[in-house]
Amino acid sequence: MHPSISVLELTAVNDEFLEVSSSMIFDFYVIALKRNFNLNLKYGQHRYDFDEGVLYFMSPGQVFGMGQDAAGDGNEVKGWMLLIHPDFLWNTPLAKGIRKYKYFDYSVNEALFLSDKEEAIIVGILQNIQQEYQGNMDKFSQHIIINHIEALLNYADRFYNRQFLTRKIANHQVLEKLDDLLNEAFSGPHLIHTGLPTVQQIADKLHLSRNYLSALLTIATGRNTQQHIQDKLIAVAKERISTTTLSVSEIAYELGFEHPQSFSRIFKAKTGMSPLAFRESFN
């Protein structure tokens, strides 16, 4: 009914759709709410079994594949999909503004789990979008639909924040693993060869996307992944400056800095004093 936007109720999807097994690359945004969707899906290199009601997001260019389980024959598919071609957003604030919603870069295993009340809100917005483009399109239609999409994205932002707060056990486990990784990274002399750990390296070892990890840490601790790395760096640097006779340059090299001046700038920015001034404060 519209060339650039569609809302699909998944109970109406035909059998051919469920038989797709090869990977595909869509050129549009996908926002999908799945329930009782007894299929294996692959998003990038990650697999996820949608056996609960979840909301997930895909950007244009992402690899997507689907194959029905042997035990999945005859399962009743439920849910909704919103498909948005980037052209529909053209010449609207959302054309660029959609990039601020970092969850489009989350992995499928980092999908948003919804309560019944939250799911009802999302379904209501999707039905409003569907009703609007199925009616007689006029000069107000695109603006109204864009407002509905923005409302959906903002609700998803809110619900993700709720998820980070309510999944305390899982978040605590991530924090423990992060602490272990940073302790390992900053112990011994290997930083001379490897350099400081990057956000991407930490996220990969935790099996999370970098955006999801930073969002989780920011909600749980008020500091993102890069700030946690820098906090550990400064803590180790303070210990070595105050308890060893190594020069500032030697400490900088041990901590993976090619240029001691870079280390000194970061140390002063974080502590308010130079490494030498910090050492002198202990004398």
ChimeraX commands (.cxc) that place a marker at each C-alpha (Angstrom):
marker #1 position 0.00,0.00,0.00 radius 0.5
marker #1 position 3.04,2.25,0.34 radius 0.5
marker #1 position 6.36,1.77,-1.51 radius 0.5
marker #1 position 8.59,2.78,1.41 radius 0.5
marker #1 position 6.91,1.64,4.63 radius 0.5
marker #1 position 5.01,-1.49,5.67 radius 0.5
marker #1 position 3.60,-2.97,8.86 radius 0.5
marker #1 position 3.22,-6.75,8.80 radius 0.5
marker #1 position 1.26,-8.79,11.30 radius 0.5
marker #1 position 3.16,-12.06,11.41 radius 0.5
marker #1 position 0.09,-14.26,11.71 radius 0.5
marker #1 position -0.58,-13.28,8.10 radius 0.5
marker #1 position 2.87,-14.26,6.77 radius 0.5
marker #1 position 2.73,-17.04,4.21 radius 0.5
marker #1 position 4.56,-20.38,4.41 radius 0.5
marker #1 position 7.12,-19.42,1.75 radius 0.5
marker #1 position 8.47,-16.73,4.09 radius 0.5
marker #1 position 9.09,-19.33,6.79 radius 0.5
marker #1 position 10.98,-21.60,4.38 radius 0.5
marker #1 position 13.73,-19.06,3.72 radius 0.5
marker #1 position 17.05,-20.46,4.90 radius 0.5
marker #1 position 19.69,-18.46,3.03 radius 0.5
marker #1 position 21.15,-15.22,4.33 radius 0.5
marker #1 position 19.75,-11.95,3.06 radius 0.5
marker #1 position 20.78,-8.32,3.18 radius 0.5
marker #1 position 17.91,-5.87,3.50 radius 0.5
marker #1 position 18.14,-2.30,2.27 radius 0.5
marker #1 position 15.63,-1.04,4.83 radius 0.5
marker #1 position 15.23,-0.69,8.58 radius 0.5
marker #1 position 13.46,-3.53,10.38 radius 0.5
marker #1 position 11.78,-3.27,13.77 radius 0.5
marker #1 position 10.37,-6.67,14.70 radius 0.5
marker #1 position 8.30,-7.84,17.63 radius 0.5
marker #1 position 8.33,-11.63,17.83 radius 0.5
marker #1 position 6.36,-14.00,20.04 radius 0.5
marker #1 position 6.07,-17.80,19.72 radius 0.5
marker #1 position 8.44,-17.52,16.76 radius 0.5
marker #1 position 9.98,-20.98,16.98 radius 0.5
marker #1 position 12.70,-20.34,14.41 radius 0.5
marker #1 position 16.44,-19.98,14.47 radius 0.5
marker #1 position 17.52,-16.57,13.26 radius 0.5
marker #1 position 21.01,-15.35,12.48 radius 0.5
marker #1 position 21.95,-11.68,12.59 radius 0.5
marker #1 position 25.51,-11.11,11.43 radius 0.5
marker #1 position 27.37,-14.02,13.04 radius 0.5
marker #1 position 25.05,-14.37,16.06 radius 0.5
marker #1 position 22.26,-16.94,16.45 radius 0.5
marker #1 position 19.21,-16.44,18.62 radius 0.5
marker #1 position 16.16,-18.57,19.36 radius 0.5
marker #1 position 13.08,-16.36,19.66 radius 0.5
marker #1 position 11.08,-18.32,22.19 radius 0.5
marker #1 position 9.89,-15.25,24.10 radius 0.5
marker #1 position 8.39,-11.90,23.18 radius 0.5
marker #1 position 11.23,-9.62,22.16 radius 0.5
marker #1 position 11.78,-6.50,20.10 radius 0.5
marker #1 position 14.83,-6.22,17.90 radius 0.5
marker #1 position 16.17,-3.73,15.38 radius 0.5
marker #1 position 18.08,-4.06,12.14 radius 0.5
marker #1 position 19.78,-1.42,10.01 radius 0.5
marker #1 position 20.06,-1.46,6.21 radius 0.5
marker #1 position 22.97,-3.64,5.11 radius 0.5
marker #1 position 22.83,-6.11,8.00 radius 0.5
marker #1 position 23.02,-9.80,7.17 radius 0.5
marker #1 position 19.87,-11.70,8.14 radius 0.5
marker #1 position 19.10,-15.41,7.81 radius 0.5
marker #1 position 16.31,-17.69,8.96 radius 0.5
marker #1 position 15.64,-21.41,9.08 radius 0.5
marker #1 position 12.79,-23.35,10.64 radius 0.5
marker #1 position 13.60,-25.88,13.38 radius 0.5
marker #1 position 12.76,-29.51,12.82 radius 0.5
marker #1 position 10.42,-29.20,15.80 radius 0.5
marker #1 position 9.04,-25.93,14.53 radius 0.5
marker #1 position 6.58,-27.32,11.98 radius 0.5
marker #1 position 3.13,-25.94,12.51 radius 0.5
marker #1 position 4.17,-23.38,15.10 radius 0.5
marker #1 position 1.92,-20.36,15.33 radius 0.5
marker #1 position 3.87,-17.26,14.43 radius 0.5
marker #1 position 2.84,-14.13,16.31 radius 0.5
marker #1 position 4.14,-10.61,16.26 radius 0.5
marker #1 position 4.67,-7.57,14.07 radius 0.5
marker #1 position 7.30,-6.16,11.74 radius 0.5
marker #1 position 7.80,-2.55,10.74 radius 0.5
marker #1 position 9.82,-2.10,7.54 radius 0.5
marker #1 position 11.08,1.38,6.70 radius 0.5
marker #1 position 13.06,2.26,3.60 radius 0.5
marker #1 position 15.56,5.10,4.22 radius 0.5
marker #1 position 13.87,7.07,1.42 radius 0.5
marker #1 position 10.80,7.46,3.62 radius 0.5
marker #1 position 12.89,9.40,6.15 radius 0.5
marker #1 position 14.39,11.71,3.54 radius 0.5
marker #1 position 14.07,15.43,4.29 radius 0.5
marker #1 position 12.93,14.79,7.87 radius 0.5
marker #1 position 14.90,15.22,11.13 radius 0.5
marker #1 position 14.74,11.43,11.60 radius 0.5
marker #1 position 16.88,10.86,8.48 radius 0.5
marker #1 position 19.94,11.75,10.58 radius 0.5
marker #1 position 18.36,11.47,14.00 radius 0.5
marker #1 position 17.82,7.72,13.68 radius 0.5
marker #1 position 21.58,7.26,14.10 radius 0.5
marker #1 position 21.37,8.31,17.74 radius 0.5
marker #1 position 19.41,5.14,18.55 radius 0.5
marker #1 position 22.40,2.90,19.22 radius 0.5
marker #1 position 20.33,-0.27,19.58 radius 0.5
marker #1 position 20.22,-0.63,15.79 radius 0.5
marker #1 position 23.84,-1.78,16.22 radius 0.5
marker #1 position 23.07,-4.24,19.01 radius 0.5
marker #1 position 23.36,-7.96,18.31 radius 0.5
marker #1 position 20.19,-10.02,18.18 radius 0.5
marker #1 position 21.12,-11.70,21.47 radius 0.5
marker #1 position 20.91,-8.20,22.97 radius 0.5
marker #1 position 17.28,-7.81,21.94 radius 0.5
marker #1 position 14.76,-5.95,24.09 radius 0.5
marker #1 position 12.56,-8.12,26.29 radius 0.5
marker #1 position 9.15,-6.54,26.84 radius 0.5
marker #1 position 6.58,-6.76,29.59 radius 0.5
marker #1 position 2.96,-7.24,28.50 radius 0.5
marker #1 position 2.28,-3.55,29.14 radius 0.5
marker #1 position 5.31,-2.46,27.12 radius 0.5
marker #1 position 4.39,-4.80,24.28 radius 0.5
marker #1 position 0.88,-3.32,24.17 radius 0.5
marker #1 position 2.36,0.17,23.78 radius 0.5
marker #1 position 4.56,-0.92,20.87 radius 0.5
marker #1 position 1.73,-2.80,19.14 radius 0.5
marker #1 position -0.52,0.23,19.52 radius 0.5
marker #1 position 2.02,2.46,17.78 radius 0.5
marker #1 position 2.50,-0.07,14.96 radius 0.5
marker #1 position -1.26,-0.26,14.43 radius 0.5
marker #1 position -1.44,3.54,14.28 radius 0.5
marker #1 position 1.26,3.59,11.59 radius 0.5
marker #1 position -0.53,0.88,9.64 radius 0.5
marker #1 position -3.87,2.69,9.86 radius 0.5
marker #1 position -2.30,5.96,8.71 radius 0.5
marker #1 position -0.65,4.64,5.52 radius 0.5
marker #1 position -3.65,2.44,4.67 radius 0.5
marker #1 position -5.88,5.51,4.64 radius 0.5
marker #1 position -5.92,8.22,2.03 radius 0.5
marker #1 position -2.42,9.67,2.06 radius 0.5
marker #1 position -2.26,13.46,2.21 radius 0.5
marker #1 position 0.31,16.13,3.02 radius 0.5
marker #1 position 0.09,15.35,6.73 radius 0.5
marker #1 position 0.57,11.59,6.46 radius 0.5
marker #1 position 4.36,11.38,6.36 radius 0.5
marker #1 position 4.75,13.80,9.28 radius 0.5
marker #1 position 2.25,11.84,11.38 radius 0.5
marker #1 position 3.93,8.50,10.59 radius 0.5
marker #1 position 7.38,9.95,11.35 radius 0.5
marker #1 position 6.07,11.11,14.74 radius 0.5
marker #1 position 4.78,7.60,15.44 radius 0.5
marker #1 position 8.18,6.09,14.49 radius 0.5
marker #1 position 9.99,8.55,16.75 radius 0.5
marker #1 position 7.61,7.68,19.59 radius 0.5
marker #1 position 8.33,3.98,19.09 radius 0.5
marker #1 position 12.09,4.57,19.08 radius 0.5
marker #1 position 11.91,6.71,22.21 radius 0.5
marker #1 position 9.83,4.09,24.02 radius 0.5
marker #1 position 12.41,1.48,23.00 radius 0.5
marker #1 position 15.12,3.71,24.47 radius 0.5
marker #1 position 13.18,3.90,27.72 radius 0.5
marker #1 position 12.54,0.15,27.80 radius 0.5
marker #1 position 16.22,-0.64,27.14 radius 0.5
marker #1 position 17.16,1.57,30.08 radius 0.5
marker #1 position 14.64,-0.33,32.19 radius 0.5
marker #1 position 16.15,-3.61,31.02 radius 0.5
marker #1 position 19.63,-2.54,32.05 radius 0.5
marker #1 position 18.33,-1.63,35.50 radius 0.5
marker #1 position 16.20,-4.73,36.08 radius 0.5
marker #1 position 18.71,-7.32,34.86 radius 0.5
marker #1 position 20.97,-6.71,37.86 radius 0.5
marker #1 position 22.33,-10.24,38.11 radius 0.5
marker #1 position 23.36,-10.34,34.45 radius 0.5
marker #1 position 24.80,-6.83,34.67 radius 0.5
marker #1 position 26.77,-7.72,37.81 radius 0.5
marker #1 position 28.27,-10.69,35.98 radius 0.5
marker #1 position 29.32,-8.42,33.12 radius 0.5
marker #1 position 30.95,-6.01,35.59 radius 0.5
marker #1 position 32.86,-8.87,37.23 radius 0.5
marker #1 position 34.09,-10.15,33.88 radius 0.5
marker #1 position 35.06,-6.62,32.82 radius 0.5
marker #1 position 37.06,-6.18,36.02 radius 0.5
marker #1 position 38.82,-9.52,35.45 radius 0.5
marker #1 position 39.66,-8.58,31.85 radius 0.5
marker #1 position 41.08,-5.20,32.86 radius 0.5
marker #1 position 43.10,-6.73,35.71 radius 0.5
marker #1 position 44.54,-9.26,33.27 radius 0.5
marker #1 position 45.24,-6.64,30.60 radius 0.5
marker #1 position 47.11,-4.34,33.00 radius 0.5
marker #1 position 49.12,-7.04,34.76 radius 0.5
marker #1 position 52.60,-7.87,33.52 radius 0.5
marker #1 position 54.64,-6.22,30.79 radius 0.5
marker #1 position 52.62,-7.29,27.73 radius 0.5
marker #1 position 51.04,-3.84,27.22 radius 0.5
marker #1 position 54.42,-2.81,25.77 radius 0.5
marker #1 position 53.65,-5.07,22.82 radius 0.5
marker #1 position 49.85,-4.95,22.67 radius 0.5
marker #1 position 49.08,-1.36,23.67 radius 0.5
marker #1 position 46.07,-0.34,25.74 radius 0.5
marker #1 position 42.98,-2.54,25.34 radius 0.5
marker #1 position 40.36,-1.03,23.07 radius 0.5
marker #1 position 36.62,-0.84,23.62 radius 0.5
marker #1 position 36.09,-3.25,20.72 radius 0.5
marker #1 position 38.56,-5.79,22.13 radius 0.5
marker #1 position 36.83,-5.71,25.53 radius 0.5
marker #1 position 33.37,-6.01,23.96 radius 0.5
marker #1 position 34.50,-8.97,21.81 radius 0.5
marker #1 position 35.85,-10.82,24.85 radius 0.5
marker #1 position 32.57,-10.23,26.69 radius 0.5
marker #1 position 30.61,-11.39,23.62 radius 0.5
marker #1 position 28.66,-8.13,23.48 radius 0.5
marker #1 position 28.43,-5.38,20.90 radius 0.5
marker #1 position 30.41,-2.29,21.86 radius 0.5
marker #1 position 27.31,-0.06,21.93 radius 0.5
marker #1 position 25.34,-2.46,24.14 radius 0.5
marker #1 position 28.26,-2.83,26.56 radius 0.5
marker #1 position 28.77,0.92,26.87 radius 0.5
marker #1 position 25.03,1.51,27.36 radius 0.5
marker #1 position 24.86,-1.21,30.02 radius 0.5
marker #1 position 27.88,0.18,31.87 radius 0.5
marker #1 position 26.64,3.76,31.66 radius 0.5
marker #1 position 23.29,2.83,33.21 radius 0.5
marker #1 position 24.85,0.56,35.85 radius 0.5
marker #1 position 27.88,2.66,36.83 radius 0.5
marker #1 position 27.56,6.07,35.17 radius 0.5
marker #1 position 30.70,5.41,33.12 radius 0.5
marker #1 position 31.08,3.92,29.65 radius 0.5
marker #1 position 33.58,1.28,28.54 radius 0.5
marker #1 position 36.30,3.75,27.54 radius 0.5
marker #1 position 36.05,5.48,30.91 radius 0.5
marker #1 position 36.39,2.14,32.72 radius 0.5
marker #1 position 39.56,1.41,30.74 radius 0.5
marker #1 position 40.95,4.84,31.59 radius 0.5
marker #1 position 40.01,4.48,35.27 radius 0.5
marker #1 position 41.98,1.23,35.42 radius 0.5
marker #1 position 44.90,2.85,33.60 radius 0.5
marker #1 position 45.06,5.72,36.10 radius 0.5
marker #1 position 44.76,3.37,39.09 radius 0.5
marker #1 position 47.67,1.24,37.88 radius 0.5
marker #1 position 49.69,4.32,36.95 radius 0.5
marker #1 position 49.21,5.82,40.43 radius 0.5
marker #1 position 50.35,2.59,42.03 radius 0.5
marker #1 position 53.53,2.39,39.94 radius 0.5
marker #1 position 54.35,6.07,40.31 radius 0.5
marker #1 position 53.97,5.96,44.08 radius 0.5
marker #1 position 55.52,2.56,44.84 radius 0.5
marker #1 position 58.37,2.16,42.32 radius 0.5
marker #1 position 61.45,4.10,41.28 radius 0.5
marker #1 position 60.66,3.71,37.57 radius 0.5
marker #1 position 60.79,6.92,35.57 radius 0.5
marker #1 position 57.57,8.36,34.15 radius 0.5
marker #1 position 58.75,7.36,30.67 radius 0.5
marker #1 position 59.36,3.77,31.76 radius 0.5
marker #1 position 55.93,3.58,33.33 radius 0.5
marker #1 position 54.36,5.06,30.20 radius 0.5
marker #1 position 56.03,2.43,28.00 radius 0.5
marker #1 position 54.98,-0.38,30.36 radius 0.5
marker #1 position 51.38,0.82,30.09 radius 0.5
marker #1 position 51.43,0.66,26.30 radius 0.5
marker #1 position 52.14,4.29,25.41 radius 0.5
marker #1 position 54.49,4.93,22.51 radius 0.5
marker #1 position 54.96,8.54,23.59 radius 0.5
marker #1 position 55.31,9.42,27.32 radius 0.5
marker #1 position 53.81,12.85,26.62 radius 0.5
marker #1 position 50.48,11.19,25.74 radius 0.5
marker #1 position 50.50,9.33,29.05 radius 0.5
marker #1 position 51.29,12.52,30.97 radius 0.5
marker #1 position 48.43,14.40,29.28 radius 0.5
marker #1 position 45.89,11.70,30.14 radius 0.5
marker #1 position 47.19,11.40,33.71 radius 0.5
marker #1 position 46.95,15.15,34.31 radius 0.5
marker #1 position 43.52,15.37,32.72 radius 0.5
marker #1 position 42.24,12.62,35.05 radius 0.5
marker #1 position 44.02,13.59,38.28 radius 0.5
marker #1 position 44.63,17.33,37.99 radius 0.5
marker #1 position 48.39,16.95,38.37 radius 0.5
marker #1 position 51.33,15.68,36.34 radius 0.5
marker #1 position 52.86,12.28,37.07 radius 0.5
marker #1 position 55.94,13.97,38.61 radius 0.5
marker #1 position 53.79,16.21,40.82 radius 0.5
marker #1 position 51.84,13.16,41.94 radius 0.5
marker #1 position 55.10,11.35,42.88 radius 0.5
marker #1 position 56.38,14.41,44.73 radius 0.5
marker #1 position 53.20,14.54,46.81 radius 0.5
marker #1 position 54.29,11.27,48.43 radius 0.5
marker #1 position 57.74,12.63,49.41 radius 0.5
marker link #1:1,2 radius 0.2
marker link #1:2,3 radius 0.2
marker link #1:3,4 radius 0.2
marker link #1:4,5 radius 0.2
marker link #1:5,6 radius 0.2
marker link #1:6,7 radius 0.2
marker link #1:7,8 radius 0.2
marker link #1:8,9 radius 0.2
marker link #1:9,10 radius 0.2
marker link #1:10,11 radius 0.2
marker link #1:11,12 radius 0.2
marker link #1:12,13 radius 0.2
marker link #1:13,14 radius 0.2
marker link #1:14,15 radius 0.2
marker link #1:15,16 radius 0.2
marker link #1:16,17 radius 0.2
marker link #1:17,18 radius 0.2
marker link #1:18,19 radius 0.2
marker link #1:19,20 radius 0.2
marker link #1:20,21 radius 0.2
marker link #1:21,22 radius 0.2
marker link #1:22,23 radius 0.2
marker link #1:23,24 radius 0.2
marker link #1:24,25 radius 0.2
marker link #1:25,26 radius 0.2
marker link #1:26,27 radius 0.2
marker link #1:27,28 radius 0.2
marker link #1:28,29 radius 0.2
marker link #1:29,30 radius 0.2
marker link #1:30,31 radius 0.2
marker link #1:31,32 radius 0.2
marker link #1:32,33 radius 0.2
marker link #1:33,34 radius 0.2
marker link #1:34,35 radius 0.2
marker link #1:35,36 radius 0.2
marker link #1:36,37 radius 0.2
marker link #1:37,38 radius 0.2
marker link #1:38,39 radius 0.2
marker link #1:39,40 radius 0.2
marker link #1:40,41 radius 0.2
marker link #1:41,42 radius 0.2
marker link #1:42,43 radius 0.2
marker link #1:43,44 radius 0.2
marker link #1:44,45 radius 0.2
marker link #1:45,46 radius 0.2
marker link #1:46,47 radius 0.2
marker link #1:47,48 radius 0.2
marker link #1:48,49 radius 0.2
marker link #1:49,50 radius 0.2
marker link #1:50,51 radius 0.2
marker link #1:51,52 radius 0.2
marker link #1:52,53 radius 0.2
marker link #1:53,54 radius 0.2
marker link #1:54,55 radius 0.2
marker link #1:55,56 radius 0.2
marker link #1:56,57 radius 0.2
marker link #1:57,58 radius 0.2
marker link #1:58,59 radius 0.2
marker link #1:59,60 radius 0.2
marker link #1:60,61 radius 0.2
marker link #1:61,62 radius 0.2
marker link #1:62,63 radius 0.2
marker link #1:63,64 radius 0.2
marker link #1:64,65 radius 0.2
marker link #1:65,66 radius 0.2
marker link #1:66,67 radius 0.2
marker link #1:67,68 radius 0.2
marker link #1:68,69 radius 0.2
marker link #1:69,70 radius 0.2
marker link #1:70,71 radius 0.2
marker link #1:71,72 radius 0.2
marker link #1:72,73 radius 0.2
marker link #1:73,74 radius 0.2
marker link #1:74,75 radius 0.2
marker link #1:75,76 radius 0.2
marker link #1:76,77 radius 0.2
marker link #1:77,78 radius 0.2
marker link #1:78,79 radius 0.2
marker link #1:79,80 radius 0.2
marker link #1:80,81 radius 0.2
marker link #1:81,82 radius 0.2
marker link #1:82,83 radius 0.2
marker link #1:83,84 radius 0.2
marker link #1:84,85 radius 0.2
marker link #1:85,86 radius 0.2
marker link #1:86,87 radius 0.2
marker link #1:87,88 radius 0.2
marker link #1:88,89 radius 0.2
marker link #1:89,90 radius 0.2
marker link #1:90,91 radius 0.2
marker link #1:91,92 radius 0.2
marker link #1:92,93 radius 0.2
marker link #1:93,94 radius 0.2
marker link #1:94,95 radius 0.2
marker link #1:95,96 radius 0.2
marker link #1:96,97 radius 0.2
marker link #1:97,98 radius 0.2
marker link #1:98,99 radius 0.2
marker link #1:99,100 radius 0.2
marker link #1:100,101 radius 0.2
marker link #1:101,102 radius 0.2
marker link #1:102,103 radius 0.2
marker link #1:103,104 radius 0.2
marker link #1:104,105 radius 0.2
marker link #1:105,106 radius 0.2
marker link #1:106,107 radius 0.2
marker link #1:107,108 radius 0.2
marker link #1:108,109 radius 0.2
marker link #1:109,110 radius 0.2
marker link #1:110,111 radius 0.2
marker link #1:111,112 radius 0.2
marker link #1:112,113 radius 0.2
marker link #1:113,114 radius 0.2
marker link #1:114,115 radius 0.2
marker link #1:115,116 radius 0.2
marker link #1:116,117 radius 0.2
marker link #1:117,118 radius 0.2
marker link #1:118,119 radius 0.2
marker link #1:119,120 radius 0.2
marker link #1:120,121 radius 0.2
marker link #1:121,122 radius 0.2
marker link #1:122,123 radius 0.2
marker link #1:123,124 radius 0.2
marker link #1:124,125 radius 0.2
marker link #1:125,126 radius 0.2
marker link #1:126,127 radius 0.2
marker link #1:127,128 radius 0.2
marker link #1:128,129 radius 0.2
marker link #1:129,130 radius 0.2
marker link #1:130,131 radius 0.2
marker link #1:131,132 radius 0.2
marker link #1:132,133 radius 0.2
marker link #1:133,134 radius 0.2
marker link #1:134,135 radius 0.2
marker link #1:135,136 radius 0.2
marker link #1:136,137 radius 0.2
marker link #1:137,138 radius 0.2
marker link #1:138,139 radius 0.2
marker link #1:139,140 radius 0.2
marker link #1:140,141 radius 0.2
marker link #1:141,142 radius 0.2
marker link #1:142,143 radius 0.2
marker link #1:143,144 radius 0.2
marker link #1:144,145 radius 0.2
marker link #1:145,146 radius 0.2
marker link #1:146,147 radius 0.2
marker link #1:147,148 radius 0.2
marker link #1:148,149 radius 0.2
marker link #1:149,150 radius 0.2
marker link #1:150,151 radius 0.2
marker link #1:151,152 radius 0.2
marker link #1:152,153 radius 0.2
marker link #1:153,154 radius 0.2
marker link #1:154,155 radius 0.2
marker link #1:155,156 radius 0.2
marker link #1:156,157 radius 0.2
marker link #1:157,158 radius 0.2
marker link #1:158,159 radius 0.2
marker link #1:159,160 radius 0.2
marker link #1:160,161 radius 0.2
marker link #1:161,162 radius 0.2
marker link #1:162,163 radius 0.2
marker link #1:163,164 radius 0.2
marker link #1:164,165 radius 0.2
marker link #1:165,166 radius 0.2
marker link #1:166,167 radius 0.2
marker link #1:167,168 radius 0.2
marker link #1:168,169 radius 0.2
marker link #1:169,170 radius 0.2
marker link #1:170,171 radius 0.2
marker link #1:171,172 radius 0.2
marker link #1:172,173 radius 0.2
marker link #1:173,174 radius 0.2
marker link #1:174,175 radius 0.2
marker link #1:175,176 radius 0.2
marker link #1:176,177 radius 0.2
marker link #1:177,178 radius 0.2
marker link #1:178,179 radius 0.2
marker link #1:179,180 radius 0.2
marker link #1:180,181 radius 0.2
marker link #1:181,182 radius 0.2
marker link #1:182,183 radius 0.2
marker link #1:183,184 radius 0.2
marker link #1:184,185 radius 0.2
marker link #1:185,186 radius 0.2
marker link #1:186,187 radius 0.2
marker link #1:187,188 radius 0.2
marker link #1:188,189 radius 0.2
marker link #1:189,190 radius 0.2
marker link #1:190,191 radius 0.2
marker link #1:191,192 radius 0.2
marker link #1:192,193 radius 0.2
marker link #1:193,194 radius 0.2
marker link #1:194,195 radius 0.2
marker link #1:195,196 radius 0.2
marker link #1:196,197 radius 0.2
marker link #1:197,198 radius 0.2
marker link #1:198,199 radius 0.2
marker link #1:199,200 radius 0.2
marker link #1:200,201 radius 0.2
marker link #1:201,202 radius 0.2
marker link #1:202,203 radius 0.2
marker link #1:203,204 radius 0.2
marker link #1:204,205 radius 0.2
marker link #1:205,206 radius 0.2
marker link #1:206,207 radius 0.2
marker link #1:207,208 radius 0.2
marker link #1:208,209 radius 0.2
marker link #1:209,210 radius 0.2
marker link #1:210,211 radius 0.2
marker link #1:211,212 radius 0.2
marker link #1:212,213 radius 0.2
marker link #1:213,214 radius 0.2
marker link #1:214,215 radius 0.2
marker link #1:215,216 radius 0.2
marker link #1:216,217 radius 0.2
marker link #1:217,218 radius 0.2
marker link #1:218,219 radius 0.2
marker link #1:219,220 radius 0.2
marker link #1:220,221 radius 0.2
marker link #1:221,222 radius 0.2
marker link #1:222,223 radius 0.2
marker link #1:223,224 radius 0.2
marker link #1:224,225 radius 0.2
marker link #1:225,226 radius 0.2
marker link #1:226,227 radius 0.2
marker link #1:227,228 radius 0.2
marker link #1:228,229 radius 0.2
marker link #1:229,230 radius 0.2
marker link #1:230,231 radius 0.2
marker link #1:231,232 radius 0.2
marker link #1:232,233 radius 0.2
marker link #1:233,234 radius 0.2
marker link #1:234,235 radius 0.2
marker link #1:235,236 radius 0.2
marker link #1:236,237 radius 0.2
marker link #1:237,238 radius 0.2
marker link #1:238,239 radius 0.2
marker link #1:239,240 radius 0.2
marker link #1:240,241 radius 0.2
marker link #1:241,242 radius 0.2
marker link #1:242,243 radius 0.2
marker link #1:243,244 radius 0.2
marker link #1:244,245 radius 0.2
marker link #1:245,246 radius 0.2
marker link #1:246,247 radius 0.2
marker link #1:247,248 radius 0.2
marker link #1:248,249 radius 0.2
marker link #1:249,250 radius 0.2
marker link #1:250,251 radius 0.2
marker link #1:251,252 radius 0.2
marker link #1:252,253 radius 0.2
marker link #1:253,254 radius 0.2
marker link #1:254,255 radius 0.2
marker link #1:255,256 radius 0.2
marker link #1:256,257 radius 0.2
marker link #1:257,258 radius 0.2
marker link #1:258,259 radius 0.2
marker link #1:259,260 radius 0.2
marker link #1:260,261 radius 0.2
marker link #1:261,262 radius 0.2
marker link #1:262,263 radius 0.2
marker link #1:263,264 radius 0.2
marker link #1:264,265 radius 0.2
marker link #1:265,266 radius 0.2
marker link #1:266,267 radius 0.2
marker link #1:267,268 radius 0.2
marker link #1:268,269 radius 0.2
marker link #1:269,270 radius 0.2
marker link #1:270,271 radius 0.2
marker link #1:271,272 radius 0.2
marker link #1:272,273 radius 0.2
marker link #1:273,274 radius 0.2
marker link #1:274,275 radius 0.2
marker link #1:275,276 radius 0.2
marker link #1:276,277 radius 0.2
marker link #1:277,278 radius 0.2
marker link #1:278,279 radius 0.2
marker link #1:279,280 radius 0.2
marker link #1:280,281 radius 0.2
marker link #1:281,282 radius 0.2
marker link #1:282,283 radius 0.2
view
